[in-house]
Amino acid sequence: MSIRRLPDSLINRIAAGEVVERPASALKELVENAIDAGSTQIDVRLEQGGLALVEVADNGCGMSRADIGLALERHATSKLPDEAIELVTTMGFRGEALPSIASVAKLAIESREKTGDGWFRVVDHGELIHDGPAAIPPGTRVRVEELFAKVPARRKFLRTARSEYAACVDVVRRLAMARPDIGFTVEHAGRKPIAVQAGDTGPDRVAALTSRELAANSVGVDLQREDVRLTGVAGLPTYNRGVADHQFLFVNGRPVKDRLLTGAVRGAYAEMLARDRHPVVALFVDMPPEQVDVNVHPAKTEVRFREPSMIRGMIVSGLRRALDEGGFRAVQRPAESALAHWQTEPPAPDPQASIFARQTAPSAHARIQTQPYPATSADGLTSLLDGKSDYVDAAGAEDLAPLMGRAEEATEAVPEATDHPLGVARGQVAKTYIVAEAEDGLVIVDQHAAHERLVLERMRKAVEGGRVAAQALLMPEVVELDENACDRLESRLEELTGFGLELERFGPSAILVRATPAMLGSGDVRGLVTDLADELGAFDEALSLKERIDHVASTMACHGSVRAGRVLNVPEMNALLREMEVTPHSGQCNHGRPTWVKLAHVDIEKLFGRK
């Protein structure tokens, strides 16, 4: 069989299979071209979710008649002035997008340089059908119609117009997030789902393209290591979503989808989110171009780092540092659905019923257990850990005092709520929730969830303060692995010993386990060592062991914390509130649920019809 040279039309269609998968793929390439053209405003118009039309107009530098012709030729580009592809700083550089799109769709280009005349060219599935002058303002307008109309095998794999529209909006959202200095609009079916102005700040642009609530429920990220900088916005753990569609990662201004970066985000939020919940983050990594390879895939959504472990470590430490600085913050406002369940007007009482009968039979669900307010004890929380409490429930059903029509004078001075962010305890509801008064509203704390987080953070601090206690095995266990895995473990013996895992090389393809971390108990030693060797091979860091220790610490904290249904006295409640105020991540429990919510004064006033 002889070898023949493929025609250009077929070469372009083959390339289109990698570059143009759906309307969103074509839109991404066109918007990136507009960004590289130095535009300050990019307008996108879609019809039928991009299936019928994708149009991108910009006010960039424009193209001459000759440049339009070259732009439609394969591997012709203005973005590589020399052969140093490893130093590329533009969004595009391969010179494949326009000829690939023109080979599988009807492509129309109108463009004009600021000092030249406009020109118009139309290519229908690889065939030139029109070429002539055009009267347009400086800039470029590109229209893509009838995508895959003459390639039915590709057309049938496209999804519904709604799905394609969602993918197109996501593409523009990510690019607009990366360039707050450029204005973007998207028009579809008479609506503008995206309309942002040039000159936004980074956090403002992220909030405008995701949710306005993010600004009040996020922390800023800023970390510099040598010539690599990590910036962005990280949502509080309690501000999360059921899917990971609001995780935006950028490398040198380029939106990317990288497993390493996604895994780093998941690791940073470990033990702060439930497994089925996902954080909201927008992270920007800026680094010298020679330290990252963007020429991994024609779609340019994948990158390869020269030092991946350093980048992953930066993301984990940068996010955790930002979340630590967030302290006890949590999503403040109760859900609207929860507020709707408040009964704003009680039912009219039966006029025939005796007031004394109503006094002696109060609702058990409406009790608030309160007592005088002694000074807050600094060691009030100790009794929680010891399982001791001198508090006696004075509001039991058997000795409940009749309702009074007047207020009793407090035996001691009531603490000032203005002295503390979480206020001071005023009582306990259902033996589960602490009710506290703050300067700006009413704070309700889930005592079990809050204490669970406090215990976990104590355990973590103890781990960081020294080596983890090890428990020797009665009979050392031999784990057989391949030689490379044994080499990886042997090179990190000292570090692993610091985690309480004592290993010893036992021949060329085996590891002897003499002790395991006491926190892990008597678990699957073989599985632990095998997984650890695999993790070291993938990330060169003892991630698996750290995660196992965190998981065990979380479980122990859950069992060691004060349970729901435990009666607390006022000093114990206040001691819990004070420790929450100085403990990082205390705004959410180990499973990602909020530990406290605040009912602002305005919300209380609405409940009573004052506003």
FIVO-487267 format. One record per residue (C-alpha): residue in one letter; x, y, z. Coordinates in steps of 0.25 Angstrom, whole numbers, plus 5000, padded with zeros to 4 digits. Last residue first. Example, Ala and Ser with C-alpha at 12.3 -4.5 7.8 and 13.67 -1.06 7.14 Angstrom:
2
s505549965029
a504949825031
END
This chain:
611
k483851855234
r483151845247
g482351725243
f482751635255
l483551535246
k484151655238
e484651715251
i485451585254
d486051585240
v486451735242
h487051695255
a487951595249
l487651445251
k489051385252
v489451245249
w490451155256
t491151015253
p490951015238
r491050885232
g492350845225
h492450705231
n493550735241
c492650855246
q492550995240
g492851135246
s493951075255
h494851075243
p495951145251
t495751155266
v495751285273
e494251315273
m493851175275
e494651175288
r493851295293
l492551225289
l492851095296
a493251165309
n491951245308
m491151115307
e491851055319
p491751185327
v490251175324
n489951035328
l489850925318
v488850815317
r489350705307
g488250665297
a489250685285
r490550625289
v491750695295
s492950645287
g493850525288
h493050435278
c493150545267
a494550575270
m494950435269
t494350425255
s494950555251
a496350505256
v496150375249
h495850445236
d497050545238
i497950425241
r497550355228
e497650485220
k499050505225
l499450365222
s498850365208
l499550505205
a500950455208
e501650535197
d502250495184
f500950525176
a500650405168
g501750305172
l501650355187
e500150325186
d500350185181
a501350155192
l500350215202
d499250125196
t500150005198
v500550035212
l499150065217
g498549935210
r499549845216
v499349905230
d497849895229
g497449955242
s497749925257
g497650075262
l497850185253
m498150285264
a499350195269
p500050225256
t500650085251
a501850015256
r502849905251
v502449895236
l503449825228
i503549865213
a503749765202
s504249765188
p505849775189
g505949715203
f505249765215
r505349915216
e504849965229
l503650045233
e503150115245
l501850195243
g501650295254
f501550415245
g502950455249
t503350315244
l502750345231
e503750465229
e504950385233
l504550265224
r504350355212
s505450305202
e505050165207
l503650185203
r503950225188
d504950105187
c503950005192
a502950055181
n504050045170
e504349905175
d502949845174
l502249825187
e502149715197
v501749755211
v502349685223
e501649705236
p502349725249
m501749635260
l501249705273
l501149835265
a501749955271
q500750075273
a501250205269
a500950345275
v500950455265
r502250535265
g502050675270
g501350815270
e500650785257
v499950665262
a499550745275
k498950855266
r498150755258
m497550695271
r497150835276
e496550865263
l495750735263
v495250765277
l494750905273
r494050855261
e493250745269
h492950855279
a492250935269
a491450825263
h490950775276
q490550915281
d489850955269
v489851105271
i488751205269
v489151355269
l488151465270
g488451605264
d489451715263
e490051735276
a489951585279
e489051505288
a489251355289
v488351235288
i489051105289
y488350995282
t488350845286
k487650835299
a486350865292
v486651015293
q487751065302
g487851205308
r488351345308
a489851325304
v490651445301
g490951495287
l491651425275
p492551545272
h492751575287
d492751705295
t491551765289
a490651655296
e490951725310
p490751625321
v489551625330
a489851675344
e489451575355
t488151535362
a487351575350
e486051645353
e484751565350
a483951605338
r482451615339
g481251535334
m481751405339
l481551265333
p481451155344
a482651095349
l483050965342
d483350865353
e482950725347
a483150775333
g484550805335
a484950955335
a486050955346
d486950855339
v488050835348
y489450895344
d490650845352
s491250785340
k492250675338
g492650595325
d494050625327
l494150685313
l492850775315
s493350815329
t494650865323
l493850965315
g493551055327
d495051075329
a495051225327
s493751235334
t492751345329
a492251425340
p490851385346
y489651395337
p488351355344
q487651235338
t487051195325
q486451075318
i485551115306
r484251035305
a483451045293
h483450895288
a482950855302
s481650935300
p481150995312
a480050925321
t479950995334
q479751135328
r478751095318
a477851035329
f478051155337
i477551245326
s476351155325
a475751115312
q474451175307
p475151285299
d475951175291
p477151245287
a477351315273
p478451245266
p479851315267
e480351415257
t481751415251
q481951265251
w483351245247
h483351135236
a483651245225
l484951275232
a485451135229
s485051145214
e485851275213
a487051205218
p487751265230
r488751385227
q490151375232
v490851275224
a492051245233
r493151315239
f493951255251
g495351295246
g495351345232
e496851355234
d496951205235
l496151195222
a497251285215
r498351205221
r497651075216
l497451125202
g498851165201
s499451045207
v498650955198
i498851035186
m500351055188
g500550905191
r499950865178
i500850965171
m502050915178
s501650765175
p501450795160
e502850855158
r503050865143
f501550885141
r500750815130
v499450885124
e498150845120
t497050935114
k497850965101
a496850905092
p498050855083
h498550775095
v499850785103
n500450915097
v500150995110
d501450945117
v501751015130
q503051065136
e503551135123
p502351225124
p502851295137
m501651285147
d500351335150
v499351245157
f497951295158
l496851225167
a495351245166
v494651155177
v493251105181
p493450985189
h492750845186
r491750765194
d491650615193
r492750575202
a492350675213
l493250795214
m494250845225
e494950705227
a495650725214
y495550875208
a496950885204
g497050745199
r495850765189
v496550895184
a497850815182
g497050705175
t496450805165
l497850865163
l498450725160
r497350685151
d497450805142
k496350875135
v496951005130
p496551155128
r497751235123
g498051365130
n499451315133
v498851185139
f497451195143
l496451105151
f494951125153
q494151035162
h492751075161
d492250945154
a492750855165
v491350805168
g490450805180
r490950945184
n491651015196
y491651135204
t491851065218
p493251045214
l493451185212
g493651225197
a495051245192
v495451365183
g496751385176
t498251395176
l499451295175
r500751355171
v502051285165
d503351355164
e503851315178
r502651275186
q501551375187
l500151345193
d498851435192
v497451375194
g496351455198
v495151405207
s493751375203
n492351385208
a492051535206
a492551545192
l491951405188
e490551455190
r490651535177
s490651395170
t491551345159
l491951445148
a491751565156
a492451505168
v493651465160
r493751605153
d493651675167
p494751585173
g495651615161
t495351765160
d494551815149
g495151905138
a494351865126
q492851845128
v492051715130
a490851665123
i490551515123
p489251445123
k488751555113
r487351515108
g486651535094
a486851385091
h488351385094
e489251505096
v490551495103
t491351615107
f492751635111
g493651755115
i495151735116
d496051775128
p495351675137
r496151565128
a496151425134
m494651435139
a494251475125
l494951355120
r494251265130
r492851325128
v493051315113
v493251165113
d492151145123
v491151225114
c491551135103
a491351005110
a489951045116
y489551085101
e489950945097
s489150875107
r487950965104
a488050945089
t488050795091
r489350705090
l490250695078
f490650545074
k489650545062
r490450665056
r491750585056
a491350475047
p490450575039
v491650645034
k491050745024
a490250825034
f491450805044
l491250955049
e490151025041
e490651165044
v491951225050
r492051375049
v493251455052
r493351605054
t494651675055
g495151815059
p495051955054
p493651995049
i492951915038
a492751945023
a493151825015
p494051795003
g493951654996
d494151504996
h493051404995
i492851254993
l494151204998
e494051055000
g494450985013
h493150955019
d492551085014
v493651205014
v493151345014
r494151465013
f493851615016
w494851725016
g494951865023
d495851975019
g497052025026
t497552115038
k496852045049
e496951915043
r495651845038
s495051715039
e493851635034
i493951485035
a492851385031
l492951235034
k491951125029
a492351005036
v493250875037
s494450925029
a494351075033
i494451025048
s495750955045
p496251075037
l495951165048
a496551085060
e497851025055
g498851145056
r499551075068
f499751205076
g498451235084
m498351305098
t499551385096
t500851375105
v501651275098
l503051255104
e503151095101
i502751125087
a504051195085
e504051185069
d503951335067
p502851435065
l501851335070
k500451405071
s500251445057
t499751315052
a499751225040
h499751075044
r498651035034
e498151155025
l496951235028
a497751335036
l498551355023
g497351405015
i496951495026
d498351545028
a498351585013
r497051665014
s497551735026
m497251695040
g496651765053
c497351825065
g496251795074
n494851845075
d494151715076
a492951635070
v492751485072
e491551415066
v491151265068
l489951225060
a488951115058
l489551015068
g490051125077
g488951105088
q487851115077
e488451255073
l489651315080
r490251455080
v491551495087
d492051635089
i493551655093
q494051795098
t495451845101
s496051765090
g497551745089
a497551645077
d497951535087
i496551545094
a495851535081
n496551415077
e496251355090
v494751385088
l494751315074
e495451195080
k494451175091
l493251195082
a493751085073
s493850995085
a492551035091
p491851005078
r492350855079
e493550775077
v494350875069
v495850865072
e496150715072
g495150665061
a495450805054
a496850755052
i496350635044
r495450735036
n496650825033
i497450705028
l496350665019
s496250805013
d497750815012
p497850685003
l498550565009
r499950525004
r500050384999
i500750265004
s500650134996
m500050005000
END
